[in-house]
Amino acid sequence: MSRMDLLVRRAMFEGREVDVIVNEGRIVEIRDCSAEIDLEEFEQVEDAYGLQLMASMTDVHVHLREPGFEYKEDIRSGLGAAAWGGFGNVLCMANTSPVNDSASVTEAMQEKANIYWPDGPRLFPIGALTKGLKGDELAPVAELRDAGCVAVSNDGVPVKNTDLFRKAMDYAANFGMTVIDHCEDPYMAVGVGVNEGEVSDRLGLAGQPDVAEALQVSRDVLLAEYLDIPIHLAHVSCEKAVEIIRQAKARGVKVTAETCPHYLLLTDEWLAEPENEYSAMGKVNPPLRTERDRQAMIAALNDGTIDFLATDHAPHGMHEKEVEMDVAPCGISGLDTALAATWALVQDGTLSREAFDRAWVTGPAQTFGLPVNRFQPGDTADFFLFDPEEEWVVGPGTMHSKGKNTPLAGATLKGRVKTHFLAGKKIV
């Protein structure tokens, strides 16, 4: 009798201690831990020592910066941060240099991933919606799809021309590709990275109002309804946008939406705290909003109006962030911190476990047709062992990403990935 590939012993799963049997990259069985199991029946045995068994997560919004900005991040370091962060599938945005608007760039990204992380995390590029992200001419969507792109987006450069955007949605849908849109009015304080309101007034900073996001969400929802094709809305941050999405879903519009951990954890008041005042570590686009918006994001994620989470991992060099607010780039490095930060919300009852699993595991995989592990026989054996009690301080010595730019720097988080398997192979 041939031996099975892998046995994971004594892992905690749904409140009980279990053994996990894996063969040919798939889950064979999860059963209550038994002292009678014959270890000789397995090629590899991993003792979990009571660590928590969790399904690998998917991040649909990551900036890996390669090609062109490798000093901020590269595919090797970014996927390393993903592996240690619990992510098995990573979708990377097209705002590289050159822009990922051709098969050659897409294939070069995948080649680098295969060289440095042959067993995963799996890299799924997102192609540019328009050539050079300039918003003038549609990118070759069919070519990008055939090269391996799973979606298209103009990312942080919203398409101003509504007629062109409508044609782009229709064109992409013809090739089975969903458009991911960064919802920001292209004329209203673009990219300032600070919410317009009491805090921006108090600090004397230029701000962008939440209506700038809501206007573009409205446009996209109406186009999706008119065309009867899907649209995915990136990094939703405000209550106004949530209400538009909620109403659209009630009408049957094919809209999905994500938000990010920082919109669940922080508000624009972070910028006004004495130790953070004018710190660009909290400058992000869309900006950190109000407490009312934060509560709306949590409620929307819990009730399914927001379909899932994404990090919008945007690494920058520290020399770029440690400057005046008005010249610093927007963005937060998030792959290292997302799991522990959002798991804390489950632990304190803010976020349901069902919402957490949908947000990081089933929701994004279902929307973009990616591998997913529900721990059923035959599922891909993508999982990690997690120590929910290990405390660590966020900082350069504990982050795997090159990007150390996070407003959580110095914070103590609880929970660490100890080892990670994809298709039954240990990647870290």
Salt bridges, closest charged atoms under 4 A:
GLU14 OE1 - ARG16 NH1 3.66
ASP19 OD2 - ARG9 NH1 2.90
GLU29 OE1 - ARG31 NH1 3.34
ASP32 OD1 - ARG16 NE 2.68
GLU43 OE1 - ARG3 NH2 3.10
GLU46 OE1 - LYS426 NZ 2.93
ASP47 OD2 - ARG10 NH2 2.06
GLU66 OE2 - LYS112 NZ 2.48
GLU73 OE2 - HIS313 NE2 2.79
ASP74 OD2 - LYS402 NZ 2.90
ASP119 OD1 - LYS425 NZ 3.75
GLU137 OE2 - LYS131 NZ 3.06
ASP146 OD1 - ARG145 NH2 2.99
ASP155 OD1 - HIS61 NE2 3.43
ASP155 OD2 - HIS63 ND1 3.73
ASP163 OD2 - LYS167 NZ 3.10
ASP181 OD2 - ARG219 NH2 3.54
GLU184 OE1 - HIS182 NE2 2.82
GLU198 OE2 - ARG202 NH2 3.32
ASP210 OD2 - LYS240 NZ 3.05
GLU213 OE1 - ARG289 NH2 3.15
ASP220 OD1 - ARG219 NE 3.14
GLU225 OE1 - ARG251 NH2 2.86
ASP228 OD1 - LYS254 NZ 3.49
GLU239 OE1 - ARG292 NE 2.69
GLU243 OE2 - ARG246 NH1 2.58
GLU258 OE2 - HIS61 ND1 2.95
GLU258 OE1 - HIS232 NE2 2.69
GLU269 OE2 - ARG202 NH2 3.26
GLU291 OE1 - ARG294 NE 2.93
ASP303 OD2 - ARG246 NH2 2.86
ASP307 OD1 - LYS249 NZ 2.69
ASP312 OD1 - HIS61 NE2 3.12
ASP312 OD1 - HIS63 NE2 3.07
GLU320 OE2 - LYS72 NZ 2.87
GLU320 OE1 - HIS316 ND1 3.89
ASP357 OD1 - ARG353 NE 3.07
ASP382 OD2 - ARG122 NH1 2.91
GLU389 OE1 - LYS414 NZ 3.20
GLU390 OE1 - LYS418 NZ 2.73
